[in-house]
Amino acid sequence: MPHTKTLPLLIFFLFVLPTPLALAEEAVQTCPVEERQCVTTILQDSASHIKNPTWRDQTYRELAKTLAFDKRINEAIALIDKIESSDTKAMTIRGIGMTVADNKLNPEEATVVFNKLHEATKKIAHKPSFAIALTYISMSQAFAGDNDGAWATAAAMENEALRNKAYGEAAEIQAERKDFTAAMTSISKIASDAYKNKAYSNVSKILAGKGLLEEALQAGMKITNAYKKSQALQYVLDKQKPREVEKK
């Protein structure tokens, strides 16, 4: 039983001095939502304490995209090194690259970003993920309107299948941008006839959906597979004049 003289001291420690919980609550950093840099700093610190590596990687990936959208490119790219999974690194590179068009960077600024992404990609040791990351950069360049950059990135890929895929993906993005000439150039660089037919088919459908029926027809006409060619031409005709279903 405590001595009676110590009771006042106990009461002082219990009720006057802050408890460990109170100290912890006081230590929690807060900031207004308008201060995005403050919020993202807290988010990054929180991410560093996530034990599950997959969850931690995903958190860093999404934060990197947010930072890139805020034009904090160097901070976004720095997060790639904190990610363990090679696949997630590649997806993060894609996410950052795709912000270039949305941020409306000029060609010089865009080139700086893409060069930095190339440097980040070189650090990926897993070869399939490395190649996929290059594909994502090529797609991002095409999305930003940097056709020459997209073609150069694809041309540098050693794996022919992935190189063909990169050209095909670029062609589809260019078709979405209604850049028919660039889309056709991308497809012309594909080495595989089968993949080239697939690319012409996809691009023809995209162009038709955009109302560029003449260009869609031209793309469809280049297909050498009779079945795929027939499907493409039929799609153009249906877009031009939809068929009515006979009512009974």
C-alpha positions as CSV (number, residue, x, y, z in Angstrom):
1,M,0.0,0.0,0.0
2,P,1.5,3.4,-1.1
3,H,2.6,5.8,1.6
4,T,0.1,8.6,2.2
5,K,2.8,11.1,1.3
6,T,3.1,9.7,-2.2
7,L,-0.6,9.9,-3.0
8,P,-0.5,13.5,-4.2
9,L,2.3,12.6,-6.5
10,L,0.3,9.7,-8.0
11,I,-2.7,12.0,-8.5
12,F,-0.4,14.5,-10.2
13,F,1.0,11.9,-12.7
14,L,-2.4,10.4,-13.4
15,F,-4.5,13.5,-13.9
16,V,-2.1,16.4,-14.6
17,L,0.7,15.0,-16.8
18,P,-0.4,13.8,-20.3
19,T,-0.8,10.0,-20.7
20,P,1.3,8.1,-23.4
21,L,-1.9,8.0,-25.5
22,A,-2.4,11.7,-25.3
23,L,1.2,12.3,-26.3
24,A,0.7,10.0,-29.3
25,E,-2.4,11.8,-30.3
26,E,-0.6,15.1,-30.1
27,A,2.3,13.8,-32.2
28,V,0.0,12.9,-35.1
29,Q,0.7,15.2,-38.0
30,T,-2.3,16.8,-39.7
31,C,-2.7,19.3,-42.6
32,P,-5.5,20.8,-44.6
33,V,-6.6,18.9,-47.7
34,E,-5.7,21.8,-49.9
35,E,-2.0,21.3,-48.9
36,R,-1.5,18.3,-51.2
37,Q,2.3,18.2,-50.6
38,C,1.7,17.9,-46.9
39,V,-0.9,15.1,-47.4
40,T,1.3,13.2,-49.8
41,T,4.2,13.4,-47.4
42,I,2.2,11.9,-44.7
43,L,0.9,9.2,-47.1
44,Q,4.4,8.3,-48.2
45,D,5.5,8.0,-44.5
46,S,2.5,5.8,-43.9
47,A,3.3,3.6,-46.8
48,S,6.8,3.0,-45.5
49,H,5.2,1.3,-42.5
50,I,3.1,-1.2,-44.5
51,K,4.5,-4.6,-43.7
52,N,2.9,-6.5,-46.7
53,P,5.2,-5.9,-49.6
54,T,2.4,-6.2,-52.2
55,W,0.3,-3.7,-50.5
56,R,3.2,-1.4,-49.9
57,D,4.2,-1.6,-53.6
58,Q,0.6,-0.8,-54.7
59,T,0.5,2.2,-52.4
60,Y,3.7,3.6,-53.7
61,R,2.5,3.0,-57.3
62,E,-0.7,5.0,-56.8
63,L,1.1,7.7,-54.9
64,A,3.6,8.0,-57.7
65,K,0.8,8.6,-60.2
66,T,-0.6,11.3,-57.9
67,L,2.7,13.0,-57.7
68,A,3.1,12.8,-61.4
69,F,-0.3,14.4,-62.0
70,D,0.8,17.2,-59.6
71,K,3.9,17.6,-61.9
72,R,6.2,16.5,-59.1
73,I,7.9,14.1,-61.6
74,N,11.2,13.7,-59.8
75,E,9.4,12.7,-56.5
76,A,7.2,10.3,-58.5
77,I,10.2,8.6,-60.2
78,A,12.1,8.3,-56.9
79,L,9.3,6.1,-55.6
80,I,10.0,3.5,-58.2
81,D,13.2,2.5,-56.3
82,K,11.1,1.8,-53.2
83,I,9.0,-0.8,-55.1
84,E,10.1,-4.4,-54.8
85,S,8.0,-6.0,-57.6
86,S,9.3,-5.7,-61.1
87,D,5.8,-5.8,-62.5
88,T,4.7,-3.1,-60.2
89,K,7.7,-1.0,-61.2
90,A,6.6,-1.3,-64.8
91,M,3.1,-0.4,-64.0
92,T,4.3,2.7,-62.0
93,I,6.4,3.8,-65.0
94,R,3.3,3.5,-67.2
95,G,1.2,5.5,-64.7
96,I,3.8,8.3,-64.6
97,G,4.2,8.3,-68.4
98,M,0.5,8.6,-69.1
99,T,0.4,11.8,-67.1
100,V,2.5,13.6,-69.7
101,A,-0.4,14.2,-72.0
102,D,-2.8,15.2,-69.2
103,N,-0.3,17.7,-67.8
104,K,0.0,19.2,-71.3
105,L,3.8,19.3,-71.2
106,N,5.6,20.8,-74.1
107,P,7.8,18.5,-76.3
108,E,11.0,19.5,-74.5
109,E,9.4,18.9,-71.0
110,A,7.9,15.6,-72.2
111,T,11.3,14.4,-73.6
112,V,12.9,15.1,-70.2
113,V,10.2,13.0,-68.4
114,F,10.5,10.1,-70.9
115,N,14.3,10.1,-70.7
116,K,14.0,9.8,-66.9
117,L,11.6,6.9,-67.3
118,H,14.0,5.2,-69.6
119,E,16.7,5.5,-66.9
120,A,14.3,4.1,-64.3
121,T,13.5,1.2,-66.6
122,K,17.1,0.3,-67.0
123,K,17.2,-0.6,-63.3
124,I,14.6,-3.4,-63.8
125,A,16.5,-6.6,-63.7
126,H,13.6,-8.9,-64.6
127,K,13.8,-9.0,-68.5
128,P,10.0,-9.5,-69.2
129,S,9.1,-6.6,-66.9
130,F,11.9,-4.5,-68.4
131,A,10.4,-5.1,-71.9
132,I,6.9,-4.4,-70.7
133,A,8.1,-1.1,-69.1
134,L,9.5,-0.1,-72.5
135,T,6.1,-0.9,-74.1
136,Y,4.4,1.3,-71.6
137,I,6.8,4.2,-72.3
138,S,6.2,3.8,-76.0
139,M,2.4,3.9,-75.4
140,S,2.8,7.0,-73.2
141,Q,4.8,8.7,-75.9
142,A,2.2,7.9,-78.5
143,F,-0.5,9.1,-76.1
144,A,1.4,12.4,-75.7
145,G,1.7,12.8,-79.4
146,D,5.4,12.0,-79.5
147,N,5.2,9.5,-82.4
148,D,8.9,9.6,-83.2
149,G,9.7,8.8,-79.6
150,A,7.2,6.0,-79.5
151,W,8.7,4.4,-82.6
152,A,12.2,4.8,-81.3
153,T,11.4,3.2,-78.0
154,A,9.6,0.3,-79.7
155,A,12.5,-0.2,-82.2
156,A,15.0,-0.6,-79.3
157,M,13.1,-3.6,-77.9
158,E,15.0,-6.8,-78.4
159,N,12.0,-9.2,-78.0
160,E,10.2,-9.2,-81.4
161,A,6.8,-10.2,-80.1
162,L,6.8,-7.4,-77.5
163,R,8.2,-5.0,-80.1
164,N,5.3,-5.8,-82.4
165,K,2.9,-5.4,-79.5
166,A,4.4,-1.9,-78.8
167,Y,3.9,-0.9,-82.4
168,G,0.3,-2.2,-82.3
169,E,-0.5,-0.5,-79.0
170,A,0.9,2.8,-80.4
171,A,-1.2,2.4,-83.5
172,E,-4.4,2.0,-81.5
173,I,-3.6,5.1,-79.4
174,Q,-2.8,7.1,-82.5
175,A,-6.1,6.0,-84.0
176,E,-7.9,7.1,-80.8
177,R,-6.3,10.5,-81.4
178,K,-7.6,10.3,-85.0
179,D,-4.0,10.4,-86.3
180,F,-4.5,8.0,-89.2
181,T,-1.1,8.5,-90.8
182,A,0.8,7.8,-87.6
183,A,-1.3,4.7,-86.9
184,M,-0.6,3.3,-90.4
185,T,3.1,4.0,-89.9
186,S,3.1,2.2,-86.6
187,I,1.5,-0.9,-88.2
188,S,3.9,-0.8,-91.1
189,K,6.7,-1.4,-88.6
190,I,5.2,-4.7,-87.3
191,A,7.2,-7.7,-88.5
192,S,4.5,-10.4,-88.0
193,D,1.8,-10.6,-90.7
194,A,-0.6,-12.1,-88.1
195,Y,-0.1,-9.3,-85.6
196,K,-0.2,-6.8,-88.4
197,N,-3.6,-8.1,-89.5
198,K,-4.8,-7.8,-85.9
199,A,-3.5,-4.3,-85.6
200,Y,-5.2,-3.2,-88.9
201,S,-8.4,-4.8,-87.6
202,N,-8.3,-3.0,-84.3
203,V,-7.4,0.3,-85.8
204,S,-10.1,0.1,-88.4
205,K,-12.7,-0.5,-85.7
206,I,-11.4,2.4,-83.6
207,L,-11.4,4.8,-86.6
208,A,-14.9,3.7,-87.6
209,G,-16.1,4.4,-84.0
210,K,-14.6,7.9,-84.3
211,G,-16.5,8.5,-87.5
212,L,-13.5,8.3,-89.8
213,L,-15.1,5.8,-92.1
214,E,-12.9,6.4,-95.2
215,E,-9.8,5.9,-93.1
216,A,-11.4,2.9,-91.4
217,L,-12.1,1.3,-94.8
218,Q,-8.5,1.9,-95.9
219,A,-7.2,0.2,-92.8
220,G,-9.6,-2.7,-93.3
221,M,-8.5,-3.1,-96.9
222,K,-4.9,-3.8,-95.8
223,I,-5.9,-6.9,-93.9
224,T,-4.6,-10.0,-95.7
225,N,-6.7,-12.5,-93.6
226,A,-9.9,-13.0,-95.6
227,Y,-12.1,-13.5,-92.5
228,K,-10.7,-10.6,-90.5
229,K,-10.9,-8.4,-93.6
230,S,-14.5,-9.3,-94.1
231,Q,-15.3,-8.5,-90.5
232,A,-13.6,-5.2,-90.7
233,L,-15.4,-4.1,-93.9
234,Q,-18.7,-5.3,-92.5
235,Y,-18.2,-3.2,-89.4
236,V,-17.5,-0.1,-91.5
237,L,-20.6,-0.7,-93.5
238,D,-22.7,-1.1,-90.4
239,K,-21.3,2.1,-88.9
240,Q,-22.1,3.9,-92.1
241,K,-25.6,2.6,-92.3
242,P,-26.8,0.6,-89.3
243,R,-29.0,-2.4,-90.2
244,E,-32.4,-2.5,-88.7
245,V,-33.5,-5.7,-87.1
246,E,-36.6,-7.1,-88.8
247,K,-39.5,-6.9,-86.4
248,K,-42.0,-9.7,-86.3
